[in-house]
Amino acid sequence: MTTPLRILLSLIWGICIAGVVIIAALSFGIFVWQGFALAVLAGVVLGGPAGTWTERAIKRSDPFWPPSHV
């Protein structure tokens, strides 16, 4: 069974966003657990819509979408 593209892209976007927030928090000297919780929350909230948007953009630019079932 293949994983839908949207789920894969949402996971990638969520991890990237969380990483950016963690690096920013640590750079500003925020070393408490709330900084990590904020990073997880930002990754979950922003990763889903970003993954969906990226999937739609990929499929819009692909001339062979939808695939023909032969």
N, CA, C and O atoms as a Tinker XYZ file with bonds, in Angstrom:
   280  protein
     1  N      0.842000   -1.176000    0.000000    73     2
     2  CA     0.000000    0.000000    0.000000    64     1     3
     3  C      0.891000    1.243000    0.000000    63     2     4     5
     4  O      1.833000    1.341000    0.786000    81     3
     5  N      0.590000    2.172000   -0.871000    73     3     6
     6  CA     1.404000    3.374000   -0.959000    64     5     7
     7  C      0.856000    4.469000   -0.048000    63     6     8     9
     8  O     -0.346000    4.551000    0.204000    81     7
     9  N      1.756000    5.291000    0.427000    73     7    10
    10  CA     1.373000    6.411000    1.276000    64     9    11
    11  C      0.948000    7.574000    0.390000    63    10    12    13
    12  O      1.658000    7.913000   -0.557000    81    11
    13  N     -0.190000    8.190000    0.674000    73    11    14
    14  CA    -0.599000    9.343000   -0.127000    64    13    15
    15  C      0.433000   10.471000   -0.046000    63    14    16    17
    16  O      1.073000   10.677000    0.985000    81    15
    17  N      0.573000   11.170000   -1.123000    73    15    18
    18  CA     1.559000   12.241000   -1.209000    64    17    19
    19  C      1.302000   13.323000   -0.168000    63    18    20    21
    20  O      2.245000   13.884000    0.390000    81    19
    21  N      0.045000   13.615000    0.093000    73    19    22
    22  CA    -0.303000   14.662000    1.058000    64    21    23
    23  C      0.239000   14.357000    2.448000    63    22    24    25
    24  O      0.734000   15.260000    3.123000    81    23
    25  N      0.155000   13.113000    2.886000    73    23    26
    26  CA     0.630000   12.750000    4.215000    64    25    27
    27  C      2.146000   12.883000    4.299000    63    26    28    29
    28  O      2.678000   13.412000    5.275000    81    27
    29  N      2.827000   12.405000    3.281000    73    27    30
    30  CA     4.287000   12.501000    3.260000    64    29    31
    31  C      4.748000   13.956000    3.274000    63    30    32    33
    32  O      5.652000   14.318000    4.027000    81    31
    33  N      4.131000   14.783000    2.446000    73    31    34
    34  CA     4.514000   16.190000    2.400000    64    33    35
    35  C      4.154000   16.916000    3.689000    63    34    36    37
    36  O      4.894000   17.799000    4.121000    81    35
    37  N      3.041000   16.565000    4.308000    73    35    38
    38  CA     2.659000   17.190000    5.577000    64    37    39
    39  C      3.663000   16.858000    6.669000    63    38    40    41
    40  O      4.015000   17.720000    7.474000    81    39
    41  N      4.125000   15.613000    6.701000    73    39    42
    42  CA     5.138000   15.237000    7.691000    64    41    43
    43  C      6.443000   15.991000    7.467000    63    42    44    45
    44  O      7.052000   16.475000    8.420000    81    43
    45  N      6.868000   16.091000    6.230000    73    43    46
    46  CA     8.110000   16.804000    5.927000    64    45    47
    47  C      7.981000   18.282000    6.307000    63    46    48    49
    48  O      8.871000   18.835000    6.953000    81    47
    49  N      6.879000   18.920000    5.907000    73    47    50
    50  CA     6.665000   20.323000    6.249000    64    49    51
    51  C      6.601000   20.515000    7.766000    63    50    52    53
    52  O      7.197000   21.452000    8.297000    81    51
    53  N      5.887000   19.641000    8.459000    73    51    54
    54  CA     5.754000   19.778000    9.913000    64    53    55
    55  C      7.084000   19.666000   10.629000    63    54    56    57
    56  O      7.362000   20.433000   11.551000    81    55
    57  N      7.906000   18.721000   10.216000    73    55    58
    58  CA     9.219000   18.551000   10.847000    64    57    59
    59  C     10.110000   19.755000   10.561000    63    58    60    61
    60  O     10.827000   20.219000   11.448000    81    59
    61  N     10.072000   20.258000    9.342000    73    59    62
    62  CA    10.885000   21.429000    8.989000    64    61    63
    63  C     10.453000   22.663000    9.775000    63    62    64    65
    64  O     11.297000   23.401000   10.284000    81    63
    65  N      9.161000   22.889000    9.876000    73    63    66
    66  CA     8.664000   24.054000   10.619000    64    65    67
    67  C      9.017000   23.941000   12.090000    63    66    68    69
    68  O      9.449000   24.917000   12.704000    81    67
    69  N      8.838000   22.761000   12.659000    73    67    70
    70  CA     9.186000   22.564000   14.074000    64    69    71
    71  C     10.680000   22.786000   14.297000    63    70    72    73
    72  O     11.073000   23.369000   15.307000    81    71
    73  N     11.500000   22.336000   13.382000    73    71    74
    74  CA    12.944000   22.533000   13.508000    64    73    75
    75  C     13.323000   24.000000   13.478000    63    74    76    77
    76  O     14.177000   24.440000   14.248000    81    75
    77  N     12.695000   24.759000   12.594000    73    75    78
    78  CA    12.972000   26.193000   12.515000    64    77    79
    79  C     12.569000   26.890000   13.817000    63    78    80    81
    80  O     13.303000   27.743000   14.318000    81    79
    81  N     11.416000   26.532000   14.359000    73    79    82
    82  CA    10.950000   27.156000   15.598000    64    81    83
    83  C     11.863000   26.783000   16.767000    63    82    84    85
    84  O     12.156000   27.630000   17.611000    81    83
    85  N     12.313000   25.541000   16.828000    73    83    86
    86  CA    13.221000   25.129000   17.906000    64    85    87
    87  C     14.545000   25.880000   17.805000    63    86    88    89
    88  O     15.058000   26.367000   18.813000    81    87
    89  N     15.099000   25.976000   16.606000    73    87    90
    90  CA    16.363000   26.688000   16.427000    64    89    91
    91  C     16.199000   28.162000   16.793000    63    90    92    93
    92  O     17.074000   28.740000   17.437000    81    91
    93  N     15.092000   28.769000   16.390000    73    91    94
    94  CA    14.852000   30.173000   16.733000    64    93    95
    95  C     14.714000   30.357000   18.242000    63    94    96    97
    96  O     15.278000   31.294000   18.807000    81    95
    97  N     13.975000   29.478000   18.887000    73    95    98
    98  CA    13.796000   29.588000   20.338000    64    97    99
    99  C     15.122000   29.431000   21.067000    63    98   100   101
   100  O     15.419000   30.197000   21.984000    81    99
   101  N     15.914000   28.457000   20.674000    73    99   102
   102  CA    17.207000   28.267000   21.329000    64   101   103
   103  C     18.149000   29.426000   21.033000    63   102   104   105
   104  O     18.966000   29.784000   21.882000    81   103
   105  N     18.054000   30.015000   19.855000    73   103   106
   106  CA    18.888000   31.169000   19.511000    64   105   107
   107  C     18.541000   32.387000   20.359000    63   106   108   109
   108  O     19.417000   33.191000   20.679000    81   107
   109  N     17.275000   32.527000   20.722000    73   107   110
   110  CA    16.850000   33.643000   21.555000    64   109   111
   111  C     17.023000   33.355000   23.050000    63   110   112   113
   112  O     16.655000   34.181000   23.884000    81   111
   113  N     17.571000   32.206000   23.386000    73   111   114
   114  CA    17.837000   31.880000   24.783000    64   113   115
   115  C     16.656000   31.289000   25.526000    63   114   116   117
   116  O     16.628000   31.316000   26.757000    81   115
   117  N     15.689000   30.763000   24.813000    73   115   118
   118  CA    14.522000   30.137000   25.439000    64   117   119
   119  C     14.828000   28.651000   25.604000    63   118   120   121
   120  O     14.790000   27.889000   24.638000    81   119
   121  N     15.128000   28.252000   26.824000    73   119   122
   122  CA    15.540000   26.874000   27.091000    64   121   123
   123  C     14.519000   26.110000   27.928000    63   122   124   125
   124  O     14.877000   25.139000   28.594000    81   123
   125  N     13.272000   26.524000   27.905000    73   123   126
   126  CA    12.231000   25.870000   28.699000    64   125   127
   127  C     11.393000   24.972000   27.799000    63   126   128   129
   128  O     11.479000   25.060000   26.574000    81   127
   129  N     10.593000   24.119000   28.397000    73   127   130
   130  CA     9.823000   23.150000   27.633000    64   129   131
   131  C      8.748000   23.813000   26.780000    63   130   132   133
   132  O      8.296000   23.222000   25.799000    81   131
   133  N      8.328000   25.033000   27.135000    73   131   134
   134  CA     7.300000   25.720000   26.362000    64   133   135
   135  C      7.781000   26.042000   24.944000    63   134   136   137
   136  O      6.975000   26.092000   24.014000    81   135
   137  N      9.081000   26.258000   24.776000    73   135   138
   138  CA     9.620000   26.499000   23.444000    64   137   139
   139  C      9.478000   25.277000   22.548000    63   138   140   141
   140  O      9.158000   25.389000   21.365000    81   139
   141  N      9.719000   24.119000   23.126000    73   139   142
   142  CA     9.559000   22.878000   22.365000    64   141   143
   143  C      8.083000   22.580000   22.101000    63   142   144   145
   144  O      7.727000   22.083000   21.033000    81   143
   145  N      7.234000   22.883000   23.070000    73   143   146
   146  CA     5.794000   22.688000   22.861000    64   145   147
   147  C      5.274000   23.613000   21.768000    63   146   148   149
   148  O      4.433000   23.211000   20.964000    81   147
   149  N      5.769000   24.849000   21.731000    73   147   150
   150  CA     5.386000   25.781000   20.681000    64   149   151
   151  C      5.848000   25.277000   19.317000    63   150   152   153
   152  O      5.132000   25.431000   18.327000    81   151
   153  N      7.028000   24.680000   19.253000    73   151   154
   154  CA     7.543000   24.145000   17.998000    64   153   155
   155  C      6.665000   22.992000   17.499000    63   154   156   157
   156  O      6.353000   22.919000   16.310000    81   155
   157  N      6.274000   22.109000   18.390000    73   155   158
   158  CA     5.412000   20.992000   18.007000    64   157   159
   159  C      4.054000   21.512000   17.537000    63   158   160   161
   160  O      3.519000   21.046000   16.531000    81   159
   161  N      3.514000   22.460000   18.257000    73   159   162
   162  CA     2.215000   23.029000   17.885000    64   161   163
   163  C      2.289000   23.716000   16.522000    63   162   164   165
   164  O      1.391000   23.554000   15.695000    81   163
   165  N      3.345000   24.475000   16.288000    73   163   166
   166  CA     3.499000   25.150000   14.994000    64   165   167
   167  C      3.653000   24.134000   13.866000    63   166   168   169
   168  O      3.094000   24.320000   12.785000    81   167
   169  N      4.403000   23.064000   14.108000    73   167   170
   170  CA     4.576000   22.036000   13.088000    64   169   171
   171  C      3.286000   21.329000   12.749000    63   170   172   173
   172  O      3.017000   21.054000   11.579000    81   171
   173  N      2.486000   21.030000   13.753000    73   171   174
   174  CA     1.216000   20.334000   13.519000    64   173   175
   175  C      0.210000   21.246000   12.827000    63   174   176   177
   176  O     -0.470000   20.830000   11.889000    81   175
   177  N      0.115000   22.494000   13.292000    73   175   178
   178  CA    -0.892000   23.412000   12.750000    64   177   179
   179  C     -0.540000   23.867000   11.339000    63   178   180   181
   180  O     -1.426000   23.969000   10.491000    81   179
   181  N      0.719000   24.138000   11.074000    73   179   182
   182  CA     1.111000   24.659000    9.760000    64   181   183
   183  C      1.522000   23.574000    8.774000    63   182   184   185
   184  O      1.507000   23.809000    7.566000    81   183
   185  N      1.888000   22.394000    9.259000    73   183   186
   186  CA     2.344000   21.328000    8.372000    64   185   187
   187  C      1.248000   20.745000    7.504000    63   186   188   189
   188  O      1.485000   20.435000    6.337000    81   187
   189  N      0.065000   20.593000    8.044000    73   187   190
   190  CA    -1.055000   20.031000    7.277000    64   189   191
   191  C     -1.459000   20.877000    6.081000    63   190   192   193
   192  O     -1.502000   20.373000    4.959000    81   191
   193  N     -1.757000   22.156000    6.300000    73   191   194
   194  CA    -2.109000   22.993000    5.151000    64   193   195
   195  C     -0.970000   23.159000    4.138000    63   194   196   197
   196  O     -1.214000   23.221000    2.934000    81   195
   197  N      0.255000   23.229000    4.620000    73   195   198
   198  CA     1.390000   23.367000    3.699000    64   197   199
   199  C      1.554000   22.104000    2.855000    63   198   200   201
   200  O      1.861000   22.191000    1.666000    81   199
   201  N      1.354000   20.944000    3.455000    73   199   202
   202  CA     1.436000   19.690000    2.701000    64   201   203
   203  C      0.341000   19.582000    1.660000    63   202   204   205
   204  O      0.584000   19.128000    0.542000    81   203
   205  N     -0.859000   19.996000    2.021000    73   203   206
   206  CA    -1.976000   19.970000    1.078000    64   205   207
   207  C     -1.728000   20.937000   -0.073000    63   206   208   209
   208  O     -1.968000   20.594000   -1.231000    81   207
   209  N     -1.252000   22.141000    0.231000    73   207   210
   210  CA    -0.964000   23.129000   -0.803000    64   209   211
   211  C      0.122000   22.627000   -1.754000    63   210   212   213
   212  O      0.012000   22.789000   -2.969000    81   211
   213  N      1.170000   22.018000   -1.196000    73   211   214
   214  CA     2.262000   21.515000   -2.026000    64   213   215
   215  C      1.786000   20.372000   -2.917000    63   214   216   217
   216  O      2.164000   20.297000   -4.086000    81   215
   217  N      0.962000   19.485000   -2.373000    73   215   218
   218  CA     0.434000   18.384000   -3.181000    64   217   219
   219  C     -0.380000   18.907000   -4.350000    63   218   220   221
   220  O     -0.230000   18.429000   -5.474000    81   219
   221  N     -1.233000   19.876000   -4.101000    73   219   222
   222  CA    -2.057000   20.434000   -5.171000    64   221   223
   223  C     -1.197000   21.143000   -6.217000    63   222   224   225
   224  O     -1.480000   21.071000   -7.413000    81   223
   225  N     -0.149000   21.827000   -5.764000    73   223   226
   226  CA     0.741000   22.510000   -6.710000    64   225   227
   227  C      1.483000   21.507000   -7.584000    63   226   228   229
   228  O      1.658000   21.738000   -8.780000    81   227
   229  N      1.916000   20.405000   -7.001000    73   227   230
   230  CA     2.611000   19.365000   -7.770000    64   229   231
   231  C      1.665000   18.758000   -8.801000    63   230   232   233
   232  O      2.036000   18.581000   -9.962000    81   231
   233  N      0.453000   18.442000   -8.381000    73   231   234
   234  CA    -0.497000   17.807000   -9.290000    64   233   235
   235  C     -0.987000   18.762000  -10.372000    63   234   236   237
   236  O     -1.285000   18.329000  -11.485000    81   235
   237  N     -1.076000   20.066000  -10.061000    73   235   238
   238  CA    -1.464000   21.039000  -11.079000    64   237   239
   239  C     -0.405000   21.164000  -12.165000    63   238   240   241
   240  O     -0.733000   21.333000  -13.340000    81   239
   241  N      0.854000   21.083000  -11.780000    73   239   242
   242  CA     1.927000   21.276000  -12.756000    64   241   243
   243  C      2.302000   19.990000  -13.492000    63   242   244   245
   244  O      3.128000   20.028000  -14.404000    81   243
   245  N      1.712000   18.856000  -13.116000    73   243   246
   246  CA     2.010000   17.580000  -13.764000    64   245   247
   247  C      1.041000   17.369000  -14.929000    63   246   248   249
   248  O     -0.162000   17.238000  -14.705000    81   247
   249  N      1.544000   17.334000  -16.172000    73   247   250
   250  CA     0.636000   17.183000  -17.316000    64   249   251
   251  C      0.013000   15.788000  -17.419000    63   250   252   253
   252  O     -0.963000   15.606000  -18.146000    81   251
   253  N      0.553000   14.816000  -16.714000    73   251   254
   254  CA     0.045000   13.449000  -16.797000    64   253   255
   255  C     -0.853000   13.094000  -15.613000    63   254   256   257
   256  O     -1.103000   11.912000  -15.380000    81   255
   257  N     -1.343000   14.071000  -14.865000    73   255   258
   258  CA    -2.235000   13.813000  -13.746000    64   257   259
   259  C     -3.662000   14.061000  -14.193000    63   258   260   261
   260  O     -3.884000   15.073000  -14.858000    81   259
   261  N     -4.601000   13.272000  -13.905000    73   259   262
   262  CA    -4.579000   12.015000  -13.158000    64   261   263
   263  C     -4.067000   10.864000  -14.024000    63   262   264   265
   264  O     -4.220000   10.865000  -15.245000    81   263
   265  N     -3.467000    9.900000  -13.369000    73   263   266
   266  CA    -2.926000    8.767000  -14.147000    64   265   267
   267  C     -4.051000    7.954000  -14.769000    63   266   268   269
   268  O     -5.126000    7.798000  -14.189000    81   267
   269  N     -3.783000    7.447000  -15.947000    73   267   270
   270  CA    -4.783000    6.602000  -16.604000    64   269   271
   271  C     -4.643000    5.173000  -16.081000    63   270   272   273
   272  O     -3.537000    4.639000  -16.004000    81   271
   273  N     -5.755000    4.568000  -15.728000    73   271   274
   274  CA    -5.767000    3.204000  -15.210000    64   273   275
   275  C     -6.030000    2.255000  -16.382000    63   274   276   277
   276  O     -7.150000    2.156000  -16.883000    81   275
   277  N     -4.992000    1.576000  -16.795000    73   275   278
   278  CA    -5.102000    0.668000  -17.953000    64   277   279
   279  C     -5.256000   -0.745000  -17.488000    63   278   280
   280  O     -5.364000   -1.656000  -18.309000    81   279
